[in-house]
């Protein structure tokens, strides 16, 4: 299917790996000009090189900026002043007992996972409205709907993203600009793979056994009973970024393998 993205410029934050990279790759393959973002220059350069190899002829550039801070967001916007598509993907997670989560961690999670998207959307949305076309996508999580006991602070930020995205969609009434959220479930990103590797070592089991135990105990409502591939999430994101999704507005779109036990 032609997603009609040729000529569109897309910025995907946190896109040197995982869901962000998979999204950048698919958007590039669909003809969009892609801007990759990550914290370090080496990681960004490597991601750009991988994308150009994977999608010959793709228009790809990169900006290194840590957007968990005001300064980092300003650096990114200065280097990339205008986009048609903004995918607020950058985020952090860290399983930790609630009692051990200090105030500074709560603030860091909020700054990183929520305020990065708020600041960037505030910068790019006015021009989208002026052109009467644009796409803003927040990569939230099923944890925003089903807050996990093992990382309450993470769930809080993902719920906040859902609220911000819906509220922003309301500000785009009658325009060709849409704001939506995508809710992945447990996904086989590099960070998640590291987490399961560490968990398996601590428990003295194989990684496969650790994953099965996770779905049996921590995510028992999962229907697919497996980790999601980043490309599966990227497919939903790419559609929401396209002109074909013009009637999808203010929505929270789930790609979570049935973890959320709800019909709507």
C-alpha angles and dihedrals in degrees: 000000000000106000090195093234098134110128095017119122116221130191116198115187120214089018105144090097145357122020092349094056093044089052092048090050094051094045090049090050088053091056102261122139104243130209114198121206134194140142100259131051094224093053093047093048091049091050092050090051092049092050093049089051093047095045109033112211094017119149103235133161134164141217123197110213135137100228094188085093136054090244092052092051090049090051092052094047092047091054094042107028100172137027137168093212129037120188110190097204105139113111146138135223134186125176107227137150111264093238090059097052107105125207093256091057091053090052093045092052091049094047092047104039101030113020094047089063093040093053096045094045090050088055099046105031099076093060091046090054091047090054090042091230135083145119128225118183126183115202100218124159143234082255087074088064099032105033109213119233091217095060112019093165091057092050090051092057093047091052089049090054090055091053094046093048094049092047092049091050088058089057089058096060113153094008135107091245119103131192119196142159128228117206114204121190124217103327131192097244123150091259093051091047089054090049093053091045090055092044092051091050092050092050096041094237136113121272089248091055091048090053093049090049090050093056092043095051113016100031105022093152093064110121098196093046095209142085115275120241114240089235090062090058092042090057090062093044092051092053092050089051093054132089087243089073095060094127094049103094133157090359132147104216116198125218094163106119095250097300091136107072097214135109092218 
